């Protein structure tokens, strides 16, 4: 069974002779050739994704399972667009232009705001910005094929809307917020000493939470959105979001409790520690939800 170094070694090569045999089958299925992606380009992209998600002691069978599970056609289309291939962009626009606007309209609820939101995302997807070396920076280069491209686009669109909403709120002056009735009072209660192990366990659990789950947690707990509003943002049914939130919060709690046990707490002490008010924590929960692993 090969270890991680074996799998990593595969990532340094991209010819047909050096890649697994099933790569040729996946390349043919991907449609990458019509968008100007060579077999070597294809292999490099697939192995890059594998490098992100394969466990340290991944076997060739595990690598093959991951590679075959990717939305390979969506992945090649996105990466070809990120590279500026015109044929890929024509295909992308024909498939997703109307869907993105409909998703933006469901989020923003106003046509002008929806068009502004969708147009802003197009600029990020096309790559209007440039990196330090002058290369085009496209958000599509971060799509990994773990899930449909359409679902990923809806998530990115919803996150962009939330970012704009937060930015606008930060621009509102103190006087304006006071006029609107918001109260700014110093916390008068005595400072609660929180066990450092709890903060470490929470910080670790939040960092391990996938990006889409962080978006849902931030929308529900920090932005005060309803399940119906979150469902409209992501284009799914409210019951789907409800089930996902139950699953996410249950998993997060288990990871925090496990982290406390690993740090020497008894099961009873860990359960009691979980009763702390989140406002007494020094952990930057909002920052972690926005910037954690995979952001």
C-alpha positions as a LaTeX table, in Angstrom:
\begin{tabular}{lrrr}
\hline
Residue & $x$ (\AA) & $y$ (\AA) & $z$ (\AA) \\
\hline
Unk1 & 0.00 & 0.00 & 0.00 \\
Unk2 & 1.58 & 3.32 & $-1.01$ \\
Unk3 & 1.93 & 6.08 & 1.56 \\
Unk4 & 1.36 & 9.79 & 1.06 \\
Unk5 & 4.83 & 10.24 & $-0.43$ \\
Unk6 & 3.92 & 7.75 & $-3.15$ \\
Unk7 & 0.73 & 9.63 & $-4.01$ \\
Unk8 & 2.56 & 12.94 & $-3.81$ \\
Unk9 & 5.19 & 11.58 & $-6.16$ \\
Unk10 & 2.46 & 10.90 & $-8.71$ \\
Unk11 & 1.60 & 14.59 & $-8.64$ \\
Unk12 & 4.99 & 15.49 & $-10.08$ \\
Unk13 & 4.25 & 13.67 & $-13.34$ \\
Unk14 & 1.58 & 14.14 & $-15.98$ \\
Unk15 & 2.29 & 11.97 & $-19.04$ \\
Unk16 & $-0.02$ & 9.08 & $-19.94$ \\
Unk17 & 2.69 & 6.56 & $-19.07$ \\
Unk18 & 3.22 & 8.03 & $-15.60$ \\
Unk19 & $-0.46$ & 8.40 & $-14.63$ \\
Unk20 & $-2.94$ & 5.70 & $-13.57$ \\
Unk21 & $-4.68$ & 3.98 & $-16.50$ \\
Unk22 & $-8.12$ & 5.30 & $-15.54$ \\
Unk23 & $-6.91$ & 8.88 & $-16.12$ \\
Unk24 & $-7.27$ & 8.36 & $-19.87$ \\
Unk25 & $-10.91$ & 7.33 & $-19.37$ \\
Unk26 & $-11.59$ & 10.34 & $-17.14$ \\
Unk27 & $-9.89$ & 12.69 & $-19.58$ \\
Unk28 & $-12.13$ & 11.48 & $-22.40$ \\
Unk29 & $-15.22$ & 11.97 & $-20.20$ \\
Unk30 & $-14.16$ & 15.45 & $-19.05$ \\
Unk31 & $-14.41$ & 17.22 & $-22.41$ \\
Unk32 & $-11.26$ & 19.11 & $-21.50$ \\
Unk33 & $-9.73$ & 18.62 & $-24.94$ \\
Unk34 & $-12.36$ & 20.81 & $-26.65$ \\
Unk35 & $-11.48$ & 23.60 & $-24.19$ \\
Unk36 & $-7.76$ & 23.48 & $-24.91$ \\
Unk37 & $-6.74$ & 21.36 & $-21.92$ \\
Unk38 & $-4.13$ & 18.74 & $-22.76$ \\
Unk39 & $-3.90$ & 15.40 & $-20.98$ \\
Unk40 & $-1.00$ & 16.83 & $-18.97$ \\
Unk41 & $-3.14$ & 19.82 & $-17.94$ \\
Unk42 & $-5.95$ & 17.46 & $-16.95$ \\
Unk43 & $-3.64$ & 15.24 & $-14.91$ \\
Unk44 & $-2.13$ & 18.18 & $-13.06$ \\
Unk45 & $-5.59$ & 19.53 & $-12.11$ \\
Unk46 & $-6.92$ & 16.17 & $-10.91$ \\
Unk47 & $-3.78$ & 15.43 & $-8.92$ \\
Unk48 & $-3.87$ & 18.90 & $-7.39$ \\
Unk49 & $-7.41$ & 18.22 & $-6.13$ \\
Unk50 & $-6.29$ & 14.84 & $-4.83$ \\
Unk51 & $-3.47$ & 16.51 & $-2.93$ \\
Unk52 & $-6.01$ & 18.63 & $-1.07$ \\
Unk53 & $-8.33$ & 15.84 & 0.03 \\
Unk54 & $-6.44$ & 12.56 & 0.21 \\
Unk55 & $-5.53$ & 11.39 & 3.73 \\
Unk56 & $-1.84$ & 11.15 & 4.71 \\
Unk57 & $-1.67$ & 7.36 & 4.13 \\
Unk58 & $-3.82$ & 7.28 & 1.00 \\
Unk59 & $-3.70$ & 4.13 & $-1.12$ \\
Unk60 & $-4.01$ & 4.03 & $-4.88$ \\
Unk61 & $-7.53$ & 2.63 & $-4.45$ \\
Unk62 & $-8.51$ & 5.60 & $-2.27$ \\
Unk63 & $-7.00$ & 8.01 & $-4.78$ \\
Unk64 & $-8.93$ & 6.35 & $-7.61$ \\
Unk65 & $-12.18$ & 6.53 & $-5.63$ \\
Unk66 & $-11.69$ & 10.26 & $-5.01$ \\
Unk67 & $-10.73$ & 11.02 & $-8.62$ \\
Unk68 & $-13.73$ & 9.10 & $-10.00$ \\
Unk69 & $-16.09$ & 10.88 & $-7.60$ \\
Unk70 & $-15.22$ & 14.33 & $-8.97$ \\
Unk71 & $-17.61$ & 16.24 & $-11.21$ \\
Unk72 & $-14.93$ & 15.94 & $-13.83$ \\
Unk73 & $-16.74$ & 17.75 & $-16.68$ \\
Unk74 & $-17.65$ & 20.68 & $-14.42$ \\
Unk75 & $-14.09$ & 20.77 & $-13.08$ \\
Unk76 & $-12.50$ & 21.00 & $-16.52$ \\
Unk77 & $-15.00$ & 23.61 & $-17.69$ \\
Unk78 & $-14.29$ & 25.78 & $-14.64$ \\
Unk79 & $-10.52$ & 25.49 & $-14.94$ \\
Unk80 & $-10.59$ & 26.19 & $-18.69$ \\
Unk81 & $-12.65$ & 29.32 & $-17.97$ \\
Unk82 & $-10.13$ & 30.33 & $-15.31$ \\
Unk83 & $-7.42$ & 30.07 & $-17.97$ \\
Unk84 & $-9.42$ & 32.33 & $-20.31$ \\
Unk85 & $-10.48$ & 29.81 & $-22.96$ \\
Unk86 & $-13.17$ & 31.50 & $-25.08$ \\
Unk87 & $-14.99$ & 28.29 & $-25.99$ \\
Unk88 & $-15.20$ & 27.37 & $-22.33$ \\
Unk89 & $-16.61$ & 30.79 & $-21.48$ \\
Unk90 & $-19.26$ & 30.53 & $-24.18$ \\
Unk91 & $-20.29$ & 27.15 & $-22.78$ \\
Unk92 & $-20.27$ & 28.47 & $-19.22$ \\
Unk93 & $-22.44$ & 31.48 & $-20.05$ \\
Unk94 & $-24.95$ & 29.44 & $-22.02$ \\
Unk95 & $-25.33$ & 27.02 & $-19.10$ \\
Unk96 & $-25.22$ & 29.32 & $-16.10$ \\
Unk97 & $-25.97$ & 32.97 & $-17.01$ \\
Unk98 & $-29.74$ & 32.70 & $-16.49$ \\
Unk99 & $-29.37$ & 30.38 & $-13.49$ \\
Unk100 & $-27.03$ & 32.81 & $-11.75$ \\
Unk101 & $-29.38$ & 35.72 & $-12.28$ \\
Unk102 & $-32.33$ & 33.72 & $-10.95$ \\
Unk103 & $-30.28$ & 32.75 & $-7.91$ \\
Unk104 & $-29.22$ & 36.37 & $-7.39$ \\
Unk105 & $-32.84$ & 37.51 & $-7.69$ \\
Unk106 & $-33.90$ & 35.00 & $-5.03$ \\
Unk107 & $-31.22$ & 36.35 & $-2.69$ \\
Unk108 & $-31.44$ & 40.10 & $-3.33$ \\
Unk109 & $-35.20$ & 40.24 & $-4.07$ \\
Unk110 & $-34.75$ & 43.42 & $-6.16$ \\
Unk111 & $-33.89$ & 43.28 & $-9.86$ \\
Unk112 & $-31.26$ & 46.04 & $-9.84$ \\
Unk113 & $-29.55$ & 44.61 & $-6.75$ \\
Unk114 & $-29.71$ & 41.12 & $-8.26$ \\
Unk115 & $-28.07$ & 42.27 & $-11.49$ \\
Unk116 & $-25.36$ & 44.09 & $-9.55$ \\
Unk117 & $-24.73$ & 40.96 & $-7.46$ \\
Unk118 & $-24.60$ & 38.68 & $-10.50$ \\
Unk119 & $-22.41$ & 41.09 & $-12.50$ \\
Unk120 & $-20.00$ & 41.41 & $-9.60$ \\
Unk121 & $-19.67$ & 37.65 & $-9.45$ \\
Unk122 & $-19.08$ & 37.45 & $-13.22$ \\
Unk123 & $-16.14$ & 39.84 & $-12.79$ \\
Unk124 & $-14.62$ & 37.59 & $-10.11$ \\
Unk125 & $-15.25$ & 34.47 & $-12.17$ \\
Unk126 & $-13.82$ & 35.96 & $-15.36$ \\
Unk127 & $-10.75$ & 37.26 & $-13.57$ \\
Unk128 & $-10.73$ & 41.04 & $-13.79$ \\
Unk129 & $-8.07$ & 41.22 & $-11.06$ \\
Unk130 & $-4.42$ & 40.29 & $-11.62$ \\
Unk131 & $-1.85$ & 38.73 & $-9.32$ \\
Unk132 & 1.62 & 39.94 & $-8.43$ \\
Unk133 & 3.10 & 38.41 & $-11.60$ \\
Unk134 & 0.39 & 39.86 & $-13.83$ \\
Unk135 & $-1.56$ & 36.60 & $-14.11$ \\
Unk136 & $-5.34$ & 36.70 & $-14.21$ \\
Unk137 & $-7.00$ & 35.72 & $-10.93$ \\
Unk138 & $-10.29$ & 33.86 & $-11.42$ \\
Unk139 & $-12.44$ & 32.55 & $-8.58$ \\
Unk140 & $-13.25$ & 29.55 & $-10.78$ \\
Unk141 & $-9.71$ & 28.29 & $-10.18$ \\
Unk142 & $-10.75$ & 27.42 & $-6.61$ \\
Unk143 & $-13.54$ & 25.05 & $-7.70$ \\
Unk144 & $-12.44$ & 21.47 & $-6.99$ \\
Unk145 & $-15.22$ & 19.35 & $-8.45$ \\
Unk146 & $-16.44$ & 18.11 & $-5.05$ \\
Unk147 & $-20.09$ & 18.75 & $-5.82$ \\
Unk148 & $-21.76$ & 20.33 & $-8.83$ \\
Unk149 & $-20.51$ & 23.58 & $-10.35$ \\
Unk150 & $-24.05$ & 24.98 & $-10.16$ \\
Unk151 & $-24.25$ & 24.33 & $-6.42$ \\
Unk152 & $-20.80$ & 25.83 & $-5.89$ \\
Unk153 & $-21.81$ & 28.95 & $-7.84$ \\
Unk154 & $-24.92$ & 29.40 & $-5.68$ \\
Unk155 & $-22.82$ & 29.12 & $-2.54$ \\
Unk156 & $-20.27$ & 31.65 & $-3.82$ \\
Unk157 & $-23.10$ & 34.00 & $-4.81$ \\
Unk158 & $-24.69$ & 33.74 & $-1.36$ \\
Unk159 & $-21.35$ & 34.37 & 0.33 \\
Unk160 & $-20.76$ & 37.42 & $-1.84$ \\
Unk161 & $-24.17$ & 38.79 & $-0.88$ \\
Unk162 & $-23.39$ & 38.27 & 2.82 \\
Unk163 & $-19.99$ & 39.96 & 2.42 \\
Unk164 & $-21.64$ & 42.98 & 0.78 \\
Unk165 & $-24.28$ & 43.13 & 3.49 \\
Unk166 & $-21.63$ & 43.06 & 6.22 \\
Unk167 & $-19.56$ & 45.68 & 4.43 \\
Unk168 & $-22.56$ & 48.02 & 4.17 \\
Unk169 & $-23.33$ & 47.56 & 7.85 \\
Unk170 & $-19.76$ & 48.46 & 8.79 \\
Unk171 & $-20.05$ & 51.68 & 6.76 \\
Unk172 & $-23.07$ & 52.87 & 8.75 \\
Unk173 & $-21.83$ & 55.45 & 11.26 \\
Unk174 & $-22.20$ & 55.22 & 14.99 \\
Unk175 & $-24.65$ & 58.14 & 14.94 \\
Unk176 & $-26.81$ & 56.52 & 12.27 \\
Unk177 & $-27.02$ & 53.28 & 14.21 \\
Unk178 & $-27.86$ & 55.17 & 17.39 \\
Unk179 & $-30.62$ & 56.98 & 15.49 \\
Unk180 & $-31.96$ & 53.62 & 14.35 \\
Unk181 & $-32.28$ & 52.58 & 17.99 \\
Unk182 & $-29.24$ & 50.32 & 18.39 \\
Unk183 & $-27.78$ & 50.40 & 21.88 \\
Unk184 & $-24.03$ & 50.46 & 22.57 \\
Unk185 & $-23.51$ & 49.65 & 26.24 \\
Unk186 & $-20.42$ & 48.34 & 27.90 \\
Unk187 & $-20.80$ & 44.88 & 29.37 \\
Unk188 & $-21.22$ & 45.37 & 33.09 \\
Unk189 & $-21.13$ & 41.73 & 34.20 \\
Unk190 & $-17.95$ & 40.40 & 35.80 \\
Unk191 & $-15.47$ & 38.74 & 33.44 \\
Unk192 & $-15.93$ & 34.96 & 33.31 \\
Unk193 & $-12.78$ & 32.87 & 33.26 \\
Unk194 & $-13.12$ & 30.30 & 30.50 \\
Unk195 & $-11.09$ & 27.09 & 30.55 \\
Unk196 & $-8.40$ & 27.46 & 27.87 \\
Unk197 & $-9.02$ & 23.87 & 26.81 \\
Unk198 & $-12.57$ & 24.74 & 25.78 \\
Unk199 & $-11.40$ & 27.64 & 23.65 \\
Unk200 & $-8.75$ & 25.46 & 22.04 \\
Unk201 & $-11.28$ & 22.71 & 21.28 \\
Unk202 & $-13.79$ & 25.18 & 19.79 \\
Unk203 & $-11.09$ & 26.88 & 17.72 \\
Unk204 & $-9.87$ & 23.53 & 16.39 \\
Unk205 & $-13.40$ & 22.34 & 15.56 \\
Unk206 & $-14.26$ & 25.54 & 13.69 \\
Unk207 & $-11.05$ & 25.36 & 11.68 \\
Unk208 & $-11.93$ & 21.81 & 10.58 \\
Unk209 & $-15.46$ & 22.77 & 9.49 \\
Unk210 & $-15.89$ & 22.79 & 5.66 \\
Unk211 & $-16.51$ & 26.12 & 3.93 \\
Unk212 & $-20.17$ & 25.52 & 3.02 \\
Unk213 & $-20.99$ & 24.46 & 6.59 \\
Unk214 & $-19.28$ & 27.61 & 7.92 \\
Unk215 & $-21.48$ & 29.68 & 5.60 \\
Unk216 & $-24.63$ & 28.05 & 7.00 \\
Unk217 & $-23.47$ & 28.50 & 10.61 \\
Unk218 & $-22.56$ & 32.15 & 10.04 \\
Unk219 & $-25.86$ & 32.88 & 8.29 \\
Unk220 & $-27.95$ & 31.29 & 11.05 \\
Unk221 & $-26.07$ & 32.16 & 14.24 \\
Unk222 & $-24.25$ & 35.39 & 13.38 \\
Unk223 & $-26.40$ & 37.08 & 10.74 \\
Unk224 & $-29.74$ & 36.04 & 12.20 \\
Unk225 & $-31.14$ & 34.69 & 8.93 \\
Unk226 & $-34.10$ & 32.34 & 8.98 \\
Unk227 & $-33.96$ & 28.84 & 7.52 \\
Unk228 & $-36.25$ & 30.03 & 4.72 \\
Unk229 & $-33.89$ & 32.90 & 3.84 \\
Unk230 & $-30.86$ & 30.59 & 3.80 \\
Unk231 & $-32.77$ & 28.10 & 1.66 \\
Unk232 & $-33.62$ & 30.82 & $-0.88$ \\
Unk233 & $-29.98$ & 31.92 & $-1.00$ \\
Unk234 & $-28.80$ & 28.41 & $-1.86$ \\
Unk235 & $-31.76$ & 27.47 & $-4.05$ \\
Unk236 & $-32.89$ & 24.48 & $-1.97$ \\
Unk237 & $-35.93$ & 23.61 & 0.14 \\
Unk238 & $-36.18$ & 24.91 & 3.73 \\
Unk239 & $-36.41$ & 21.35 & 5.09 \\
Unk240 & $-33.07$ & 20.56 & 3.44 \\
Unk241 & $-31.39$ & 23.42 & 5.31 \\
Unk242 & $-33.09$ & 22.35 & 8.56 \\
Unk243 & $-31.72$ & 18.81 & 8.24 \\
Unk244 & $-28.27$ & 20.09 & 7.32 \\
Unk245 & $-28.17$ & 22.49 & 10.28 \\
Unk246 & $-29.11$ & 19.67 & 12.66 \\
Unk247 & $-26.37$ & 17.49 & 11.19 \\
Unk248 & $-23.76$ & 20.27 & 11.25 \\
Unk249 & $-24.42$ & 21.38 & 14.83 \\
Unk250 & $-24.48$ & 17.78 & 16.09 \\
Unk251 & $-21.18$ & 17.05 & 14.37 \\
Unk252 & $-19.61$ & 20.29 & 15.64 \\
Unk253 & $-20.66$ & 19.54 & 19.23 \\
Unk254 & $-19.20$ & 16.03 & 19.01 \\
Unk255 & $-15.89$ & 17.40 & 17.70 \\
Unk256 & $-15.69$ & 19.95 & 20.51 \\
Unk257 & $-16.50$ & 17.31 & 23.15 \\
Unk258 & $-13.90$ & 14.99 & 21.65 \\
Unk259 & $-11.37$ & 17.81 & 21.75 \\
Unk260 & $-12.11$ & 18.40 & 25.43 \\
Unk261 & $-11.71$ & 14.70 & 26.23 \\
Unk262 & $-8.40$ & 14.62 & 24.34 \\
Unk263 & $-7.28$ & 17.52 & 26.54 \\
Unk264 & $-7.92$ & 15.59 & 29.73 \\
Unk265 & $-11.50$ & 16.56 & 30.65 \\
Unk266 & $-13.94$ & 13.98 & 31.97 \\
Unk267 & $-17.20$ & 13.48 & 30.08 \\
Unk268 & $-19.15$ & 15.30 & 32.81 \\
Unk269 & $-16.71$ & 18.22 & 32.96 \\
Unk270 & $-16.75$ & 18.53 & 29.17 \\
Unk271 & $-20.55$ & 18.64 & 29.09 \\
Unk272 & $-20.59$ & 21.30 & 31.81 \\
Unk273 & $-17.94$ & 23.35 & 30.01 \\
Unk274 & $-20.17$ & 23.43 & 26.93 \\
Unk275 & $-22.75$ & 25.49 & 28.84 \\
Unk276 & $-20.55$ & 28.64 & 28.64 \\
Unk277 & $-21.97$ & 31.77 & 27.02 \\
Unk278 & $-20.25$ & 32.23 & 23.63 \\
Unk279 & $-19.85$ & 35.95 & 24.44 \\
Unk280 & $-17.41$ & 35.03 & 27.21 \\
Unk281 & $-15.04$ & 33.31 & 24.79 \\
Unk282 & $-11.94$ & 35.01 & 23.46 \\
Unk283 & $-12.14$ & 32.85 & 20.31 \\
Unk284 & $-12.97$ & 34.98 & 17.24 \\
Unk285 & $-15.95$ & 32.85 & 16.18 \\
Unk286 & $-16.96$ & 35.17 & 13.34 \\
Unk287 & $-13.40$ & 35.25 & 12.03 \\
Unk288 & $-13.10$ & 31.48 & 12.20 \\
Unk289 & $-16.36$ & 30.95 & 10.34 \\
Unk290 & $-15.16$ & 33.33 & 7.63 \\
Unk291 & $-11.51$ & 32.28 & 7.40 \\
Unk292 & $-11.23$ & 28.69 & 8.58 \\
Unk293 & $-9.86$ & 25.69 & 6.74 \\
Unk294 & $-10.51$ & 25.83 & 2.98 \\
Unk295 & $-11.78$ & 29.43 & 2.89 \\
\hline
\end{tabular}
